[in-house]
Amino acid sequence: MADEHPPSASEVVFLPRPSWAPAVLAVGLAVALAGAFAGWFYAALGGLIALIGLWIWIKQSAAETAQLPADQAVDTAVLPPVNVRRANGR
């Protein structure tokens, strides 16, 4: 029992790499929101920063997902949906 090893994973799990793009997008949206009250220049600047952050984020995500395999073989049983009932019988 002690020398048994768990089976190796057969499915690919996608985890994106860390990125500054969401933070850039958030800062841009915050500046754009503040610019709505402070003036059009800040709103435009925040909008530009937000668009750049969104563009970088989409580009990085597309590049990472393009490297994934197109098809994965499922070697585990697909479980049927089961209704869950409460313990008290209702």
N, CA, C and O atoms as CSV, one atom per row, in Angstrom:
chain,resi,resn,atom,element,x,y,z
A,1,MET,N,N,0.799,-1.199,0.000
A,1,MET,CA,C,0.000,0.000,0.000
A,1,MET,C,C,0.846,1.271,0.000
A,1,MET,O,O,0.491,2.249,-0.657
A,2,ALA,N,N,1.942,1.266,0.716
A,2,ALA,CA,C,2.731,2.478,0.862
A,2,ALA,C,C,3.449,2.866,-0.422
A,2,ALA,O,O,3.744,4.043,-0.626
A,3,ASP,N,N,3.740,1.893,-1.300
A,3,ASP,CA,C,4.482,2.223,-2.497
A,3,ASP,C,C,3.575,2.425,-3.721
A,3,ASP,O,O,4.069,2.435,-4.848
A,4,GLU,N,N,2.263,2.586,-3.520
A,4,GLU,CA,C,1.354,2.890,-4.627
A,4,GLU,C,C,1.445,4.372,-4.953
A,4,GLU,O,O,1.522,5.216,-4.060
A,5,HIS,N,N,1.435,4.674,-6.247
A,5,HIS,CA,C,1.481,6.063,-6.697
A,5,HIS,C,C,0.163,6.400,-7.378
A,5,HIS,O,O,-0.453,5.533,-7.998
A,6,PRO,N,N,-0.272,7.638,-7.269
A,6,PRO,CA,C,-1.509,8.011,-7.947
A,6,PRO,C,C,-1.304,7.955,-9.466
A,6,PRO,O,O,-0.189,8.145,-9.952
A,7,PRO,N,N,-2.380,7.695,-10.209
A,7,PRO,CA,C,-2.233,7.637,-11.663
A,7,PRO,C,C,-1.885,9.011,-12.227
A,7,PRO,O,O,-2.238,10.042,-11.654
A,8,SER,N,N,-1.197,9.004,-13.345
A,8,SER,CA,C,-0.828,10.281,-13.965
A,8,SER,C,C,-2.064,10.921,-14.584
A,8,SER,O,O,-3.008,10.227,-14.962
A,9,ALA,N,N,-2.052,12.209,-14.682
A,9,ALA,CA,C,-3.191,12.944,-15.234
A,9,ALA,C,C,-3.306,12.697,-16.726
A,9,ALA,O,O,-2.306,12.663,-17.443
A,10,SER,N,N,-4.532,12.525,-17.182
A,10,SER,CA,C,-4.744,12.278,-18.601
A,10,SER,C,C,-5.330,13.489,-19.314
A,10,SER,O,O,-5.241,13.579,-20.538
A,11,GLU,N,N,-5.917,14.408,-18.589
A,11,GLU,CA,C,-6.472,15.612,-19.177
A,11,GLU,C,C,-5.516,16.781,-18.927
A,11,GLU,O,O,-4.795,16.810,-17.930
A,12,VAL,N,N,-5.529,17.729,-19.839
A,12,VAL,CA,C,-4.700,18.919,-19.704
A,12,VAL,C,C,-5.512,19.981,-18.976
A,12,VAL,O,O,-6.629,20.302,-19.381
A,13,VAL,N,N,-4.956,20.517,-17.914
A,13,VAL,CA,C,-5.606,21.587,-17.167
A,13,VAL,C,C,-4.919,22.888,-17.543
A,13,VAL,O,O,-3.700,23.013,-17.425
A,14,PHE,N,N,-5.707,23.854,-17.997
A,14,PHE,CA,C,-5.145,25.124,-18.445
A,14,PHE,C,C,-5.098,26.110,-17.287
A,14,PHE,O,O,-6.124,26.425,-16.685
A,15,LEU,N,N,-3.912,26.589,-16.985
A,15,LEU,CA,C,-3.711,27.665,-16.018
A,15,LEU,C,C,-2.917,28.758,-16.715
A,15,LEU,O,O,-1.780,28.526,-17.125
A,16,PRO,N,N,-3.495,29.946,-16.856
A,16,PRO,CA,C,-2.769,31.013,-17.532
A,16,PRO,C,C,-1.580,31.488,-16.713
A,16,PRO,O,O,-1.562,31.391,-15.487
A,17,ARG,N,N,-0.596,32.002,-17.424
A,17,ARG,CA,C,0.572,32.562,-16.736
A,17,ARG,C,C,0.191,33.877,-16.063
A,17,ARG,O,O,-0.760,34.530,-16.493
A,18,PRO,N,N,0.905,34.277,-15.027
A,18,PRO,CA,C,0.619,35.568,-14.387
A,18,PRO,C,C,0.800,36.716,-15.378
A,18,PRO,O,O,1.671,36.671,-16.247
A,19,SER,N,N,-0.031,37.738,-15.232
A,19,SER,CA,C,-0.002,38.851,-16.164
A,19,SER,C,C,-0.362,40.146,-15.440
A,19,SER,O,O,-1.119,40.148,-14.469
A,20,TRP,N,N,0.193,41.230,-15.934
A,20,TRP,CA,C,-0.142,42.551,-15.417
A,20,TRP,C,C,-1.330,43.151,-16.157
A,20,TRP,O,O,-1.824,44.207,-15.764
A,21,ALA,N,N,-1.797,42.501,-17.218
A,21,ALA,CA,C,-2.863,43.061,-18.037
A,21,ALA,C,C,-4.159,43.329,-17.251
A,21,ALA,O,O,-4.754,44.388,-17.451
A,22,PRO,N,N,-4.628,42.434,-16.370
A,22,PRO,CA,C,-5.842,42.764,-15.609
A,22,PRO,C,C,-5.673,43.985,-14.707
A,22,PRO,O,O,-6.606,44.769,-14.532
A,23,ALA,N,N,-4.484,44.142,-14.141
A,23,ALA,CA,C,-4.233,45.307,-13.286
A,23,ALA,C,C,-4.207,46.594,-14.115
A,23,ALA,O,O,-4.712,47.628,-13.678
A,24,VAL,N,N,-3.616,46.525,-15.312
A,24,VAL,CA,C,-3.589,47.698,-16.195
A,24,VAL,C,C,-5.012,48.069,-16.602
A,24,VAL,O,O,-5.372,49.246,-16.626
A,25,LEU,N,N,-5.818,47.056,-16.922
A,25,LEU,CA,C,-7.216,47.303,-17.274
A,25,LEU,C,C,-7.970,47.945,-16.107
A,25,LEU,O,O,-8.734,48.888,-16.309
A,26,ALA,N,N,-7.762,47.444,-14.900
A,26,ALA,CA,C,-8.443,47.994,-13.728
A,26,ALA,C,C,-8.028,49.439,-13.460
A,26,ALA,O,O,-8.868,50.276,-13.129
A,27,VAL,N,N,-6.738,49.733,-13.602
A,27,VAL,CA,C,-6.267,51.110,-13.400
A,27,VAL,C,C,-6.871,52.027,-14.456
A,27,VAL,O,O,-7.295,53.142,-14.152
A,28,GLY,N,N,-6.907,51.549,-15.701
A,28,GLY,CA,C,-7.494,52.357,-16.771
A,28,GLY,C,C,-8.964,52.642,-16.528
A,28,GLY,O,O,-9.421,53.764,-16.748
A,29,LEU,N,N,-9.713,51.643,-16.076
A,29,LEU,CA,C,-11.129,51.864,-15.787
A,29,LEU,C,C,-11.322,52.813,-14.609
A,29,LEU,O,O,-12.242,53.630,-14.606
A,30,ALA,N,N,-10.447,52.701,-13.607
A,30,ALA,CA,C,-10.542,53.605,-12.451
A,30,ALA,C,C,-10.241,55.045,-12.859
A,30,ALA,O,O,-10.920,55.974,-12.420
A,31,VAL,N,N,-9.227,55.228,-13.695
A,31,VAL,CA,C,-8.897,56.580,-14.164
A,31,VAL,C,C,-10.018,57.123,-15.038
A,31,VAL,O,O,-10.352,58.304,-14.950
A,32,ALA,N,N,-10.601,56.278,-15.878
A,32,ALA,CA,C,-11.715,56.716,-16.722
A,32,ALA,C,C,-12.920,57.108,-15.876
A,32,ALA,O,O,-13.595,58.093,-16.175
A,33,LEU,N,N,-13.191,56.348,-14.831
A,33,LEU,CA,C,-14.302,56.690,-13.943
A,33,LEU,C,C,-14.031,57.998,-13.210
A,33,LEU,O,O,-14.920,58.840,-13.087
A,34,ALA,N,N,-12.812,58.166,-12.726
A,34,ALA,CA,C,-12.456,59.432,-12.069
A,34,ALA,C,C,-12.502,60.579,-13.072
A,34,ALA,O,O,-12.867,61.702,-12.725
A,35,GLY,N,N,-12.129,60.290,-14.324
A,35,GLY,CA,C,-12.174,61.317,-15.361
A,35,GLY,C,C,-13.579,61.755,-15.704
A,35,GLY,O,O,-13.774,62.858,-16.215
A,36,ALA,N,N,-14.556,60.921,-15.435
A,36,ALA,CA,C,-15.941,61.315,-15.660
A,36,ALA,C,C,-16.327,62.487,-14.754
A,36,ALA,O,O,-17.221,63.267,-15.084
A,37,PHE,N,N,-15.654,62.602,-13.623
A,37,PHE,CA,C,-15.928,63.695,-12.702
A,37,PHE,C,C,-14.861,64.795,-12.767
A,37,PHE,O,O,-15.139,65.949,-12.439
A,38,ALA,N,N,-13.634,64.435,-13.193
A,38,ALA,CA,C,-12.538,65.402,-13.185
A,38,ALA,C,C,-12.372,66.128,-14.510
A,38,ALA,O,O,-11.920,67.273,-14.528
A,39,GLY,N,N,-12.721,65.504,-15.599
A,39,GLY,CA,C,-12.570,66.158,-16.892
A,39,GLY,C,C,-12.381,65.147,-18.005
A,39,GLY,O,O,-12.004,64.000,-17.766
A,40,TRP,N,N,-12.648,65.587,-19.228
A,40,TRP,CA,C,-12.612,64.686,-20.373
A,40,TRP,C,C,-11.211,64.154,-20.649
A,40,TRP,O,O,-11.073,63.034,-21.142
A,41,PHE,N,N,-10.169,64.925,-20.344
A,41,PHE,CA,C,-8.806,64.469,-20.614
A,41,PHE,C,C,-8.483,63.204,-19.821
A,41,PHE,O,O,-7.920,62.251,-20.358
A,42,TYR,N,N,-8.846,63.207,-18.543
A,42,TYR,CA,C,-8.581,62.040,-17.693
A,42,TYR,C,C,-9.462,60.848,-18.102
A,42,TYR,O,O,-9.028,59.698,-18.037
A,43,ALA,N,N,-10.673,61.131,-18.515
A,43,ALA,CA,C,-11.548,60.057,-18.981
A,43,ALA,C,C,-10.978,59.419,-20.248
A,43,ALA,O,O,-10.985,58.195,-20.384
A,44,ALA,N,N,-10.488,60.238,-21.168
A,44,ALA,CA,C,-9.902,59.711,-22.401
A,44,ALA,C,C,-8.613,58.957,-22.109
A,44,ALA,O,O,-8.366,57.902,-22.693
A,45,LEU,N,N,-7.796,59.485,-21.217
A,45,LEU,CA,C,-6.548,58.814,-20.842
A,45,LEU,C,C,-6.841,57.462,-20.184
A,45,LEU,O,O,-6.194,56.465,-20.502
A,46,GLY,N,N,-7.805,57.427,-19.277
A,46,GLY,CA,C,-8.192,56.178,-18.632
A,46,GLY,C,C,-8.766,55.181,-19.625
A,46,GLY,O,O,-8.497,53.984,-19.530
A,47,GLY,N,N,-9.552,55.664,-20.572
A,47,GLY,CA,C,-10.094,54.786,-21.599
A,47,GLY,C,C,-9.006,54.188,-22.467
A,47,GLY,O,O,-9.069,53.014,-22.833
A,48,LEU,N,N,-8.006,54.995,-22.798
A,48,LEU,CA,C,-6.884,54.504,-23.598
A,48,LEU,C,C,-6.089,53.454,-22.822
A,48,LEU,O,O,-5.725,52.419,-23.380
A,49,ILE,N,N,-5.822,53.705,-21.565
A,49,ILE,CA,C,-5.103,52.738,-20.724
A,49,ILE,C,C,-5.909,51.445,-20.611
A,49,ILE,O,O,-5.346,50.354,-20.690
A,50,ALA,N,N,-7.224,51.563,-20.426
A,50,ALA,CA,C,-8.076,50.385,-20.310
A,50,ALA,C,C,-8.074,49.584,-21.609
A,50,ALA,O,O,-8.008,48.355,-21.571
A,51,LEU,N,N,-8.145,50.254,-22.753
A,51,LEU,CA,C,-8.124,49.544,-24.030
A,51,LEU,C,C,-6.792,48.832,-24.260
A,51,LEU,O,O,-6.763,47.717,-24.781
A,52,ILE,N,N,-5.707,49.467,-23.877
A,52,ILE,CA,C,-4.391,48.828,-24.014
A,52,ILE,C,C,-4.311,47.593,-23.118
A,52,ILE,O,O,-3.841,46.543,-23.556
A,53,GLY,N,N,-4.766,47.709,-21.870
A,53,GLY,CA,C,-4.767,46.564,-20.960
A,53,GLY,C,C,-5.634,45.429,-21.468
A,53,GLY,O,O,-5.246,44.264,-21.380
A,54,LEU,N,N,-6.814,45.759,-22.004
A,54,LEU,CA,C,-7.702,44.739,-22.543
A,54,LEU,C,C,-7.091,44.071,-23.770
A,54,LEU,O,O,-7.184,42.852,-23.922
A,55,TRP,N,N,-6.472,44.849,-24.639
A,55,TRP,CA,C,-5.831,44.305,-25.845
A,55,TRP,C,C,-4.696,43.348,-25.481
A,55,TRP,O,O,-4.580,42.271,-26.064
A,56,ILE,N,N,-3.867,43.737,-24.527
A,56,ILE,CA,C,-2.762,42.872,-24.095
A,56,ILE,C,C,-3.299,41.586,-23.482
A,56,ILE,O,O,-2.774,40.506,-23.754
A,57,TRP,N,N,-4.338,41.688,-22.660
A,57,TRP,CA,C,-4.912,40.529,-21.991
A,57,TRP,C,C,-5.492,39.542,-23.011
A,57,TRP,O,O,-5.266,38.336,-22.902
A,58,ILE,N,N,-6.228,40.042,-23.987
A,58,ILE,CA,C,-6.811,39.182,-25.017
A,58,ILE,C,C,-5.719,38.538,-25.861
A,58,ILE,O,O,-5.794,37.350,-26.176
A,59,LYS,N,N,-4.709,39.313,-26.225
A,59,LYS,CA,C,-3.614,38.784,-27.046
A,59,LYS,C,C,-2.863,37.674,-26.305
A,59,LYS,O,O,-2.557,36.638,-26.895
A,60,GLN,N,N,-2.563,37.881,-25.022
A,60,GLN,CA,C,-1.863,36.860,-24.246
A,60,GLN,C,C,-2.720,35.602,-24.077
A,60,GLN,O,O,-2.215,34.484,-24.182
A,61,SER,N,N,-4.014,35.790,-23.816
A,61,SER,CA,C,-4.897,34.632,-23.652
A,61,SER,C,C,-5.023,33.836,-24.942
A,61,SER,O,O,-5.022,32.605,-24.912
A,62,ALA,N,N,-5.129,34.518,-26.066
A,62,ALA,CA,C,-5.236,33.833,-27.351
A,62,ALA,C,C,-3.961,33.054,-27.655
A,62,ALA,O,O,-4.024,31.936,-28.167
A,63,ALA,N,N,-2.804,33.638,-27.344
A,63,ALA,CA,C,-1.537,32.950,-27.598
A,63,ALA,C,C,-1.389,31.716,-26.707
A,63,ALA,O,O,-0.870,30.692,-27.152
A,64,GLU,N,N,-1.836,31.804,-25.461
A,64,GLU,CA,C,-1.710,30.672,-24.542
A,64,GLU,C,C,-2.684,29.549,-24.889
A,64,GLU,O,O,-2.317,28.375,-24.837
A,65,THR,N,N,-3.915,29.896,-25.241
A,65,THR,CA,C,-4.887,28.858,-25.570
A,65,THR,C,C,-4.605,28.222,-26.924
A,65,THR,O,O,-5.030,27.093,-27.166
A,66,ALA,N,N,-3.906,28.909,-27.804
A,66,ALA,CA,C,-3.546,28.327,-29.101
A,66,ALA,C,C,-2.524,27.202,-28.934
A,66,ALA,O,O,-2.403,26.350,-29.814
A,67,GLN,N,N,-1.800,27.185,-27.839
A,67,GLN,CA,C,-0.795,26.152,-27.601
A,67,GLN,C,C,-1.399,24.880,-26.999
A,67,GLN,O,O,-0.703,23.871,-26.889
A,68,LEU,N,N,-2.670,24.905,-26.610
A,68,LEU,CA,C,-3.314,23.729,-26.027
A,68,LEU,C,C,-3.643,22.717,-27.123
A,68,LEU,O,O,-3.843,23.097,-28.276
A,69,PRO,N,N,-3.700,21.440,-26.773
A,69,PRO,CA,C,-4.092,20.447,-27.769
A,69,PRO,C,C,-5.544,20.663,-28.201
A,69,PRO,O,O,-6.389,21.066,-27.401
A,70,ALA,N,N,-5.816,20.390,-29.471
A,70,ALA,CA,C,-7.157,20.638,-30.009
A,70,ALA,C,C,-8.177,19.644,-29.475
A,70,ALA,O,O,-9.346,19.995,-29.320
A,71,ASP,N,N,-7.765,18.411,-29.189
A,71,ASP,CA,C,-8.705,17.396,-28.751
A,71,ASP,C,C,-8.060,16.573,-27.641
A,71,ASP,O,O,-6.876,16.242,-27.703
A,72,GLN,N,N,-8.852,16.251,-26.630
A,72,GLN,CA,C,-8.356,15.442,-25.523
A,72,GLN,C,C,-9.210,14.187,-25.419
A,72,GLN,O,O,-10.434,14.248,-25.534
A,73,ALA,N,N,-8.573,13.072,-25.204
A,73,ALA,CA,C,-9.299,11.823,-25.011
A,73,ALA,C,C,-9.728,11.714,-23.553
A,73,ALA,O,O,-8.920,11.902,-22.643
A,74,VAL,N,N,-10.984,11.412,-23.342
A,74,VAL,CA,C,-11.504,11.257,-21.993
A,74,VAL,C,C,-11.415,9.787,-21.630
A,74,VAL,O,O,-12.028,8.947,-22.288
A,75,ASP,N,N,-10.665,9.469,-20.596
A,75,ASP,CA,C,-10.516,8.073,-20.196
A,75,ASP,C,C,-11.183,7.787,-18.845
A,75,ASP,O,O,-10.938,6.745,-18.238
A,76,THR,N,N,-12.014,8.703,-18.385
A,76,THR,CA,C,-12.733,8.503,-17.135
A,76,THR,C,C,-14.220,8.372,-17.428
A,76,THR,O,O,-14.684,8.796,-18.487
A,77,ALA,N,N,-14.948,7.806,-16.530
A,77,ALA,CA,C,-16.384,7.624,-16.709
A,77,ALA,C,C,-17.100,8.956,-16.536
A,77,ALA,O,O,-16.776,9.745,-15.648
A,78,VAL,N,N,-18.059,9.182,-17.385
A,78,VAL,CA,C,-18.889,10.371,-17.258
A,78,VAL,C,C,-20.045,10.024,-16.334
A,78,VAL,O,O,-20.806,9.093,-16.600
A,79,LEU,N,N,-20.171,10.767,-15.259
A,79,LEU,CA,C,-21.196,10.468,-14.266
A,79,LEU,C,C,-22.532,11.075,-14.691
A,79,LEU,O,O,-22.581,12.217,-15.149
A,80,PRO,N,N,-23.615,10.310,-14.538
A,80,PRO,CA,C,-24.932,10.860,-14.887
A,80,PRO,C,C,-25.372,11.860,-13.825
A,80,PRO,O,O,-24.922,11.783,-12.682
A,81,PRO,N,N,-26.254,12.806,-14.189
A,81,PRO,CA,C,-26.748,13.752,-13.188
A,81,PRO,C,C,-27.627,13.037,-12.180
A,81,PRO,O,O,-28.436,12.183,-12.543
A,82,VAL,N,N,-27.466,13.387,-10.925
A,82,VAL,CA,C,-28.213,12.763,-9.840
A,82,VAL,C,C,-28.852,13.872,-9.014
A,82,VAL,O,O,-28.200,14.861,-8.677
A,83,ASN,N,N,-30.123,13.702,-8.692
A,83,ASN,CA,C,-30.796,14.657,-7.821
A,83,ASN,C,C,-30.264,14.511,-6.410
A,83,ASN,O,O,-30.111,13.396,-5.913
A,84,VAL,N,N,-29.985,15.618,-5.770
A,84,VAL,CA,C,-29.474,15.609,-4.409
A,84,VAL,C,C,-30.639,15.892,-3.473
A,84,VAL,O,O,-31.353,16.881,-3.637
A,85,ARG,N,N,-30.823,15.026,-2.503
A,85,ARG,CA,C,-31.916,15.207,-1.530
A,85,ARG,C,C,-31.320,15.547,-0.170
A,85,ARG,O,O,-30.193,15.172,0.157
A,86,ARG,N,N,-32.102,16.255,0.592
A,86,ARG,CA,C,-31.667,16.608,1.932
A,86,ARG,C,C,-31.695,15.379,2.832
A,86,ARG,O,O,-32.393,14.407,2.544
A,87,ALA,N,N,-30.937,15.425,3.916
A,87,ALA,CA,C,-30.841,14.285,4.838
A,87,ALA,C,C,-32.129,14.036,5.595
A,87,ALA,O,O,-32.389,12.903,6.000
A,88,ASN,N,N,-32.952,15.070,5.802
A,88,ASN,CA,C,-34.167,14.882,6.581
A,88,ASN,C,C,-35.337,14.365,5.738
A,88,ASN,O,O,-36.449,14.267,6.256
A,89,GLY,N,N,-35.130,14.032,4.464
A,89,GLY,CA,C,-36.129,13.387,3.640
A,89,GLY,C,C,-37.040,14.315,2.871
A,89,GLY,O,O,-37.979,13.832,2.239
A,90,ARG,N,N,-36.823,15.599,2.885
A,90,ARG,CA,C,-37.677,16.517,2.137
A,90,ARG,C,C,-37.212,16.691,0.739
A,90,ARG,O,O,-37.825,17.435,-0.027
